[in-house]
């Protein structure tokens, strides 16, 4: 009989605070997909709240949680970071460190260095939604915009090569 997290219906009724307490008591839960999915669901803005006002805070809560996840959750990390970068780009903000973190996550995209991708495990796919975030079929425009903005006044492209 499987007694991992998620097998009891009561697990779904736990609050974010209770989930956090469980995570402190059992650090291995962070590798449990059901735990991660439930924790992410608990980070969503309250029903009826103003999505545009809540979006930035929601993205920060998501990132604070997913940044420490194992490589098996690269798809989740990449999608959250994509939405953060996209949100900031719309505000004219181009954070080089966040963009570098995004590029460092191996993603299954046509423009990625195939030799580098072959050496990576847990390649991310962006097409599945996470929490309240929709999946993304193509990140090329975001990557182009960031590169164009960040490279306009420099000669060295090395920090962005993989």
N, C-alpha and C positions, 0 to 999 in steps of 0.2 A: 504494500500500500504506500502511495506517495504522500509524504508529509512535508513537502516543500511549501514555501510561501505561496499563497494563492489557492491552496486546495480547500480552505474553509471559506464559506461565504462571508463570515465576519471580517475577514481581511479587507474586503472592499469597503467596509464601513469605518475603518480606522481613519482618524484625522491625520493631517500632515504632521502635527506634533507627535502623535503616537507612532507614526511611521519613522520619524526622526529618532525617537527613543529606541525603537527596535533596531534601527541601523547602527546606533551606538553600541547596543548590546551584542549585535551579531553583524560585524563588518562584512561578512561574506554575502549578506543580502544584496549588496550593491551589484553583485554579479547575477542576480536572479531577475530574469526578464519581467516576470509578473510584478515583482516589487518595483522595478524601475518604471514600468508603465503606470502602475497605480500612483506612485509618488508624483510622476509628471502630471497625471490627471488632477491631483490635489493642488497643483500650482496654478491651475487655470483661474482667470478672473471670475468673480462671482457672476452668476446669471443676471442679466439685466444691466451689467455695468457698461460703461462707455468704452468700447473696444479700442478706439483710437487713443483715448486718454490712458488706458491701461496697458497698451501694447509694449511700451518701453520697459515698464516695471515687470511685466510678465516675462519678457525676453531675458531680463536680468535674472529673475528667479530661476528660469529654466537653465541659463548658462551656469549660474552658481552651482546648480545641482549636477548637470551633465559633464562639466569640465573634468571632474574627477573620475568619470566612468572608464572602465577598461576598454581596450580596443574593440572588443566585440560589440560595442555600442557606437562605433564610429559613424554610422549612418545617422543616428540621433544627434551626435555632437555636430556633425557637418551641417545638418539641416537647421539646427538652432543657430549656429554661427552664421549660416547663410542669411537667415532672416534678420539677425542683428546687423550684419553688414549692409543688407538691403535697406533696412530702416534708417541706419545712419547715413547711407549714401543719399537717400531722399532729403536729408537735412543738410547735405553738403559736408558731411564728416567722413573722412577717409583715414581710419586708424590702421597704421601700418602693422602694428603688432598683432591685432586681431586678424588682419588679412593674412599675415604670415602663418598664424595658427591655422587658419582655414586651409591654406595651400599645403600645409604639412600633413593634413589628414588625407590619406590616400583615397581618391575618389575615382570612380569608374566613369571617366570623361574622355572624349576622343582626343583632346589636346594634351593630355597628360603624357609624360615620358613613359612609354611602354616598358622600357628596361627597368625603370625605377618601380613601376607598378608591380612588375613580376617579383620584386624583392619584398613587397609589402604583404602583410596579411590584413584581414578585416577591412577590405576595400569598401568604402562608403557608397551608398546609393541614396540619392536625394528625393526619389519619387514617392516615398511613403510619408504621409503626414505624421506629425508628432504633437500630441496634445491638441492645442487649438491651431497649430501651424499646418498649412497645406504643404504637400509635397511639391517639388520643383523638378520639371523635366529637363531644364537646361540652365546651367549657371554661367554660361559663357559671357553674356552681356555684363553681368556683375563683375566677373574677373577682368574683362576688358576695360571697364570703366575704372576700376581700382588701379590697374596697371597704368593706364593712360594718365591718371591723376598723379600717382606716386612716382612715375618715371619721368614726368615732364621736365624736371630740373636736375636730373642726375644722369650720369653716363654708365653707372654700374648696375647691371640687372641681376647680378649674382644672387642677391638675397631672395629673389623670386624664382630661381631655377631649381628644379627637382629632377 
